[in-house]
Amino acid sequence: MVAVNQCSGNSRSYYDPRVPGGQWKHGAMGNARWTGVRLRDLLDAAGVRAGAIQVAVHGLDRPPLTSIPLFEKSLAIDHARDGEVMVAYAMNDEPLPMLNGFPIRLIVPGWYGTYWVKALSSVIVSDEPYVGYWMDTAYRIPTAPDAQETPTALAKQTEPINRFSVRSVFVRPEPEETLPAGRAYMVEGVALDDGAGIRRVEISFDDTKSWTDAHLDPVIDKYSWRRFRLPWTPSTPGGYRLACRAKNAEGRTETTYQWNRSGFARNEIEKVAINVAA
């Protein structure tokens, strides 16, 4: 049983210039308590033969068009057997809801949600390298730091999307929210990474010119997101641009600007514009 965050891999609508695909915002992130069985134990019970190198998984869902390949993902055998990848049958101590993968789903802590196959129906172990559309063509990111490339110089080297980036997002205030001047307000948000652990979150009230350390809530689990908060009393009416940035135990943090053609693995410092009224 483990508390784990899940992330879609993008907040695509925030990329500039705009990239194609579903224009998701931050709502594709979640945090839940999962109960299940370690994939390693299932593999051991089945009897994995020597020479195995890949584990492919897919679920009961089917594509809406015959031209779309069946959704299937793969993990290296050592990753599948790391003792943390699990097959979950409960979410927040209740049977999995249909929309969250009933009756069982794969949980891959610290990796993007594309690997969290819902309605898991088969696990196939192979002694050959995996070949498949959803690993070799789709859901790929540049190998450059922060998955960076530019519209005029696309990366020549890509890899399947994998571990979470370091991220922090505001929960409140919301974009374009109006706050009263001279009244205390609690700025709040959540930060996450791939399991190394969030150690610091800073907030800027002047569009990144200066930064103040936020207060961090206690750690729930290394794979759970970490809440942050900071009281603020805006004194002068006008427009403000708030920003937040996180740093994890390995020193990784967020970048000032990021772009890639797929809009995946977002790692850009998040900002929110608000108004302060007299």
WOGI-V253362 format. One record per backbone hydrogen bond with DSSP energy under -0.5 kcal/mol. NH is the residue of the N-H (numbers start at 1). CO is the residue of the C=O. If there is no record, write none. Layout:
nh:co
NH:CO
NH:CO
This chain:
nh:co
2:34
4:2
4:32
5:223
6:30
13:24
14:11
15:12
24:22
28:25
29:26
30:6
32:4
34:2
34:32
35:90
37:87
39:85
40:85
42:38
43:39
44:40
45:41
46:42
47:43
52:49
53:126
54:126
55:75
56:124
57:73
58:122
59:71
60:119
68:65
72:70
73:57
75:55
77:53
80:76
81:77
82:79
86:107
87:37
88:86
88:105
89:35
90:35
91:94
92:33
93:33
94:91
96:89
100:97
101:98
102:97
105:88
106:117
107:86
109:107
111:108
112:162
113:7
115:112
116:113
117:115
119:101
120:104
121:58
122:58
124:56
125:123
126:54
135:132
136:132
137:133
138:133
141:159
143:157
147:144
148:145
149:259
150:153
153:150
158:156
159:141
161:139
164:110
167:192
169:190
171:188
172:188
176:273
177:174
179:177
179:275
181:277
182:234
183:180
185:232
187:185
187:230
188:172
189:228
190:169
191:226
192:167
199:247
200:247
202:245
203:212
204:243
207:241
209:206
212:203
214:201
215:229
217:227
224:221
226:191
228:189
229:215
230:187
232:185
234:232
238:276
240:274
242:272
243:204
244:270
245:202
247:200
248:252
249:197
251:248
254:246
255:267
263:260
265:9
266:9
269:255
270:244
272:242
274:240
275:177
276:238
277:179
277:275
